[in-house]
Amino acid sequence: MSSGLAANVHDLKLRLDWGQPAFTIIDVRDRHTFNQEHITGAISIPIDDLASRAEIALHKERDIYVYGQDESQSAQAVAILRNTNFTKVAKLPGGVTAWAEFGGHTDGSLV
């Protein structure tokens, strides 16, 4: 990553705990899966809509963390965003599962 954006659940949780601004968490899984469980504060932009919605829904100056159904989908989302001229983008390894295992807060219908 050229931006030097840290991309693991520990670093992201520290940013949240310290109230650091200027970052966005994007869940690129389908809406149904997002509604079941997602990282608290994440926004849902399904991978199929990411390219078309990124320009209007996201700020290029913000750090963007992306997670999906698996590492492949997360990597695809990062590539889509970088191809749309977003440079501060990183995938969040392990996604919502790693986040929850680390003690991060989640929302949704599953607890």
mmCIF file of the C-alpha atoms, coordinates in Angstrom:
data_MODEL
# 
_entry.id   MODEL 
# 
loop_
_atom_site.group_PDB 
_atom_site.id 
_atom_site.type_symbol 
_atom_site.label_atom_id 
_atom_site.label_alt_id 
_atom_site.label_comp_id 
_atom_site.label_asym_id 
_atom_site.label_entity_id 
_atom_site.label_seq_id 
_atom_site.pdbx_PDB_ins_code 
_atom_site.Cartn_x 
_atom_site.Cartn_y 
_atom_site.Cartn_z 
_atom_site.occupancy 
_atom_site.B_iso_or_equiv 
_atom_site.pdbx_formal_charge 
_atom_site.auth_seq_id 
_atom_site.auth_comp_id 
_atom_site.auth_asym_id 
_atom_site.auth_atom_id 
_atom_site.pdbx_PDB_model_num 
ATOM 1   C CA . MET A 1 1   ? 0.000   0.000   0.000   1.00 0.00 ? 1   MET A CA 1 
ATOM 2   C CA . SER A 1 2   ? 1.491   3.255   -1.014  1.00 0.00 ? 2   SER A CA 1 
ATOM 3   C CA . SER A 1 3   ? -0.451  5.163   1.654   1.00 0.00 ? 3   SER A CA 1 
ATOM 4   C CA . GLY A 1 4   ? 1.077   3.186   4.525   1.00 0.00 ? 4   GLY A CA 1 
ATOM 5   C CA . LEU A 1 5   ? -2.414  2.514   5.855   1.00 0.00 ? 5   LEU A CA 1 
ATOM 6   C CA . ALA A 1 6   ? -2.278  -0.112  8.601   1.00 0.00 ? 6   ALA A CA 1 
ATOM 7   C CA . ALA A 1 7   ? -4.639  -2.930  7.767   1.00 0.00 ? 7   ALA A CA 1 
ATOM 8   C CA . ASN A 1 8   ? -5.315  -5.249  10.653  1.00 0.00 ? 8   ASN A CA 1 
ATOM 9   C CA . VAL A 1 9   ? -8.016  -5.491  13.278  1.00 0.00 ? 9   VAL A CA 1 
ATOM 10  C CA . HIS A 1 10  ? -5.684  -4.431  16.090  1.00 0.00 ? 10  HIS A CA 1 
ATOM 11  C CA . ASP A 1 11  ? -4.674  -1.163  14.422  1.00 0.00 ? 11  ASP A CA 1 
ATOM 12  C CA . LEU A 1 12  ? -8.227  -0.395  13.329  1.00 0.00 ? 12  LEU A CA 1 
ATOM 13  C CA . LYS A 1 13  ? -9.588  -1.034  16.828  1.00 0.00 ? 13  LYS A CA 1 
ATOM 14  C CA . LEU A 1 14  ? -6.936  1.282   18.287  1.00 0.00 ? 14  LEU A CA 1 
ATOM 15  C CA . ARG A 1 15  ? -8.010  4.024   15.871  1.00 0.00 ? 15  ARG A CA 1 
ATOM 16  C CA . LEU A 1 16  ? -11.631 3.576   16.925  1.00 0.00 ? 16  LEU A CA 1 
ATOM 17  C CA . ASP A 1 17  ? -10.803 3.422   20.642  1.00 0.00 ? 17  ASP A CA 1 
ATOM 18  C CA . TRP A 1 18  ? -8.787  6.643   20.412  1.00 0.00 ? 18  TRP A CA 1 
ATOM 19  C CA . GLY A 1 19  ? -11.479 8.356   18.357  1.00 0.00 ? 19  GLY A CA 1 
ATOM 20  C CA . GLN A 1 20  ? -9.262  9.023   15.381  1.00 0.00 ? 20  GLN A CA 1 
ATOM 21  C CA . PRO A 1 21  ? -11.299 10.592  12.579  1.00 0.00 ? 21  PRO A CA 1 
ATOM 22  C CA . ALA A 1 22  ? -11.106 10.482  8.816   1.00 0.00 ? 22  ALA A CA 1 
ATOM 23  C CA . PHE A 1 23  ? -11.598 6.841   7.998   1.00 0.00 ? 23  PHE A CA 1 
ATOM 24  C CA . THR A 1 24  ? -14.376 4.702   6.566   1.00 0.00 ? 24  THR A CA 1 
ATOM 25  C CA . ILE A 1 25  ? -15.063 0.981   6.958   1.00 0.00 ? 25  ILE A CA 1 
ATOM 26  C CA . ILE A 1 26  ? -16.832 -0.639  3.994   1.00 0.00 ? 26  ILE A CA 1 
ATOM 27  C CA . ASP A 1 27  ? -18.504 -4.047  4.036   1.00 0.00 ? 27  ASP A CA 1 
ATOM 28  C CA . VAL A 1 28  ? -18.769 -5.265  0.425   1.00 0.00 ? 28  VAL A CA 1 
ATOM 29  C CA . ARG A 1 29  ? -20.777 -8.409  1.169   1.00 0.00 ? 29  ARG A CA 1 
ATOM 30  C CA . ASP A 1 30  ? -24.411 -8.586  0.074   1.00 0.00 ? 30  ASP A CA 1 
ATOM 31  C CA . ARG A 1 31  ? -26.978 -6.612  2.081   1.00 0.00 ? 31  ARG A CA 1 
ATOM 32  C CA . HIS A 1 32  ? -28.533 -9.712  3.699   1.00 0.00 ? 32  HIS A CA 1 
ATOM 33  C CA . THR A 1 33  ? -25.164 -10.861 5.051   1.00 0.00 ? 33  THR A CA 1 
ATOM 34  C CA . PHE A 1 34  ? -24.352 -7.324  6.205   1.00 0.00 ? 34  PHE A CA 1 
ATOM 35  C CA . ASN A 1 35  ? -27.649 -7.179  8.113   1.00 0.00 ? 35  ASN A CA 1 
ATOM 36  C CA . GLN A 1 36  ? -26.834 -10.440 9.903   1.00 0.00 ? 36  GLN A CA 1 
ATOM 37  C CA . GLU A 1 37  ? -23.554 -9.146  11.344  1.00 0.00 ? 37  GLU A CA 1 
ATOM 38  C CA . HIS A 1 38  ? -21.130 -6.361  10.508  1.00 0.00 ? 38  HIS A CA 1 
ATOM 39  C CA . ILE A 1 39  ? -18.460 -4.252  12.145  1.00 0.00 ? 39  ILE A CA 1 
ATOM 40  C CA . THR A 1 40  ? -20.083 -1.454  14.128  1.00 0.00 ? 40  THR A CA 1 
ATOM 41  C CA . GLY A 1 41  ? -19.838 1.717   12.065  1.00 0.00 ? 41  GLY A CA 1 
ATOM 42  C CA . ALA A 1 42  ? -19.238 -0.053  8.754   1.00 0.00 ? 42  ALA A CA 1 
ATOM 43  C CA . ILE A 1 43  ? -21.250 1.006   5.733   1.00 0.00 ? 43  ILE A CA 1 
ATOM 44  C CA . SER A 1 44  ? -22.710 -1.468  3.287   1.00 0.00 ? 44  SER A CA 1 
ATOM 45  C CA . ILE A 1 45  ? -21.759 -1.117  -0.349  1.00 0.00 ? 45  ILE A CA 1 
ATOM 46  C CA . PRO A 1 46  ? -22.136 -4.498  -2.065  1.00 0.00 ? 46  PRO A CA 1 
ATOM 47  C CA . ILE A 1 47  ? -19.211 -5.322  -4.360  1.00 0.00 ? 47  ILE A CA 1 
ATOM 48  C CA . ASP A 1 48  ? -21.420 -5.173  -7.462  1.00 0.00 ? 48  ASP A CA 1 
ATOM 49  C CA . ASP A 1 49  ? -22.322 -1.548  -6.634  1.00 0.00 ? 49  ASP A CA 1 
ATOM 50  C CA . LEU A 1 50  ? -18.905 -0.410  -5.422  1.00 0.00 ? 50  LEU A CA 1 
ATOM 51  C CA . ALA A 1 51  ? -17.558 1.139   -8.619  1.00 0.00 ? 51  ALA A CA 1 
ATOM 52  C CA . SER A 1 52  ? -20.725 3.105   -9.313  1.00 0.00 ? 52  SER A CA 1 
ATOM 53  C CA . ARG A 1 53  ? -21.275 4.281   -5.734  1.00 0.00 ? 53  ARG A CA 1 
ATOM 54  C CA . ALA A 1 54  ? -17.683 5.017   -4.693  1.00 0.00 ? 54  ALA A CA 1 
ATOM 55  C CA . GLU A 1 55  ? -17.407 8.368   -6.452  1.00 0.00 ? 55  GLU A CA 1 
ATOM 56  C CA . ILE A 1 56  ? -20.572 9.755   -4.849  1.00 0.00 ? 56  ILE A CA 1 
ATOM 57  C CA . ALA A 1 57  ? -20.521 8.005   -1.466  1.00 0.00 ? 57  ALA A CA 1 
ATOM 58  C CA . LEU A 1 58  ? -16.854 8.130   -0.435  1.00 0.00 ? 58  LEU A CA 1 
ATOM 59  C CA . HIS A 1 59  ? -14.255 10.809  0.245   1.00 0.00 ? 59  HIS A CA 1 
ATOM 60  C CA . LYS A 1 60  ? -10.882 10.304  -1.424  1.00 0.00 ? 60  LYS A CA 1 
ATOM 61  C CA . GLU A 1 61  ? -8.978  11.979  1.421   1.00 0.00 ? 61  GLU A CA 1 
ATOM 62  C CA . ARG A 1 62  ? -10.214 9.461   4.009   1.00 0.00 ? 62  ARG A CA 1 
ATOM 63  C CA . ASP A 1 63  ? -8.541  6.174   4.866   1.00 0.00 ? 63  ASP A CA 1 
ATOM 64  C CA . ILE A 1 64  ? -10.780 3.326   3.687   1.00 0.00 ? 64  ILE A CA 1 
ATOM 65  C CA . TYR A 1 65  ? -10.810 -0.155  5.196   1.00 0.00 ? 65  TYR A CA 1 
ATOM 66  C CA . VAL A 1 66  ? -12.601 -2.828  3.178   1.00 0.00 ? 66  VAL A CA 1 
ATOM 67  C CA . TYR A 1 67  ? -13.746 -6.310  4.089   1.00 0.00 ? 67  TYR A CA 1 
ATOM 68  C CA . GLY A 1 68  ? -15.802 -8.888  2.260   1.00 0.00 ? 68  GLY A CA 1 
ATOM 69  C CA . GLN A 1 69  ? -16.971 -12.483 2.369   1.00 0.00 ? 69  GLN A CA 1 
ATOM 70  C CA . ASP A 1 70  ? -13.380 -13.714 1.995   1.00 0.00 ? 70  ASP A CA 1 
ATOM 71  C CA . GLU A 1 71  ? -9.898  -12.422 1.207   1.00 0.00 ? 71  GLU A CA 1 
ATOM 72  C CA . SER A 1 72  ? -10.507 -12.689 -2.542  1.00 0.00 ? 72  SER A CA 1 
ATOM 73  C CA . GLN A 1 73  ? -13.602 -10.479 -2.413  1.00 0.00 ? 73  GLN A CA 1 
ATOM 74  C CA . SER A 1 74  ? -11.784 -7.990  -0.162  1.00 0.00 ? 74  SER A CA 1 
ATOM 75  C CA . ALA A 1 75  ? -8.860  -7.823  -2.605  1.00 0.00 ? 75  ALA A CA 1 
ATOM 76  C CA . GLN A 1 76  ? -11.267 -7.332  -5.507  1.00 0.00 ? 76  GLN A CA 1 
ATOM 77  C CA . ALA A 1 77  ? -12.907 -4.419  -3.655  1.00 0.00 ? 77  ALA A CA 1 
ATOM 78  C CA . VAL A 1 78  ? -9.537  -2.782  -2.997  1.00 0.00 ? 78  VAL A CA 1 
ATOM 79  C CA . ALA A 1 79  ? -8.680  -3.103  -6.702  1.00 0.00 ? 79  ALA A CA 1 
ATOM 80  C CA . ILE A 1 80  ? -12.012 -1.548  -7.702  1.00 0.00 ? 80  ILE A CA 1 
ATOM 81  C CA . LEU A 1 81  ? -11.445 1.416   -5.402  1.00 0.00 ? 81  LEU A CA 1 
ATOM 82  C CA . ARG A 1 82  ? -7.859  1.931   -6.523  1.00 0.00 ? 82  ARG A CA 1 
ATOM 83  C CA . ASN A 1 83  ? -9.026  1.839   -10.152 1.00 0.00 ? 83  ASN A CA 1 
ATOM 84  C CA . THR A 1 84  ? -11.464 4.615   -9.212  1.00 0.00 ? 84  THR A CA 1 
ATOM 85  C CA . ASN A 1 85  ? -8.517  6.738   -7.950  1.00 0.00 ? 85  ASN A CA 1 
ATOM 86  C CA . PHE A 1 86  ? -8.879  6.043   -4.235  1.00 0.00 ? 86  PHE A CA 1 
ATOM 87  C CA . THR A 1 87  ? -5.340  5.689   -2.875  1.00 0.00 ? 87  THR A CA 1 
ATOM 88  C CA . LYS A 1 88  ? -5.797  5.262   0.904   1.00 0.00 ? 88  LYS A CA 1 
ATOM 89  C CA . VAL A 1 89  ? -7.407  1.824   0.707   1.00 0.00 ? 89  VAL A CA 1 
ATOM 90  C CA . ALA A 1 90  ? -6.609  -1.377  2.584   1.00 0.00 ? 90  ALA A CA 1 
ATOM 91  C CA . LYS A 1 91  ? -8.347  -4.689  3.028   1.00 0.00 ? 91  LYS A CA 1 
ATOM 92  C CA . LEU A 1 92  ? -9.063  -5.770  6.570   1.00 0.00 ? 92  LEU A CA 1 
ATOM 93  C CA . PRO A 1 93  ? -7.692  -9.327  6.848   1.00 0.00 ? 93  PRO A CA 1 
ATOM 94  C CA . GLY A 1 94  ? -10.182 -11.745 8.344   1.00 0.00 ? 94  GLY A CA 1 
ATOM 95  C CA . GLY A 1 95  ? -13.056 -9.291  8.033   1.00 0.00 ? 95  GLY A CA 1 
ATOM 96  C CA . VAL A 1 96  ? -15.873 -9.341  10.550  1.00 0.00 ? 96  VAL A CA 1 
ATOM 97  C CA . THR A 1 97  ? -14.810 -12.732 11.936  1.00 0.00 ? 97  THR A CA 1 
ATOM 98  C CA . ALA A 1 98  ? -11.317 -11.525 12.870  1.00 0.00 ? 98  ALA A CA 1 
ATOM 99  C CA . TRP A 1 99  ? -12.809 -8.294  14.209  1.00 0.00 ? 99  TRP A CA 1 
ATOM 100 C CA . ALA A 1 100 ? -15.250 -10.124 16.499  1.00 0.00 ? 100 ALA A CA 1 
ATOM 101 C CA . GLU A 1 101 ? -12.556 -12.595 17.646  1.00 0.00 ? 101 GLU A CA 1 
ATOM 102 C CA . PHE A 1 102 ? -10.357 -9.629  18.586  1.00 0.00 ? 102 PHE A CA 1 
ATOM 103 C CA . GLY A 1 103 ? -13.164 -8.175  20.703  1.00 0.00 ? 103 GLY A CA 1 
ATOM 104 C CA . GLY A 1 104 ? -14.385 -5.533  18.281  1.00 0.00 ? 104 GLY A CA 1 
ATOM 105 C CA . HIS A 1 105 ? -18.055 -4.538  18.409  1.00 0.00 ? 105 HIS A CA 1 
ATOM 106 C CA . THR A 1 106 ? -20.468 -5.835  15.790  1.00 0.00 ? 106 THR A CA 1 
ATOM 107 C CA . ASP A 1 107 ? -24.062 -5.057  14.945  1.00 0.00 ? 107 ASP A CA 1 
ATOM 108 C CA . GLY A 1 108 ? -26.740 -7.118  13.267  1.00 0.00 ? 108 GLY A CA 1 
ATOM 109 C CA . SER A 1 109 ? -29.266 -9.800  13.974  1.00 0.00 ? 109 SER A CA 1 
ATOM 110 C CA . LEU A 1 110 ? -26.634 -12.339 15.127  1.00 0.00 ? 110 LEU A CA 1 
ATOM 111 C CA . VAL A 1 111 ? -24.938 -11.765 18.445  1.00 0.00 ? 111 VAL A CA 1 
# 
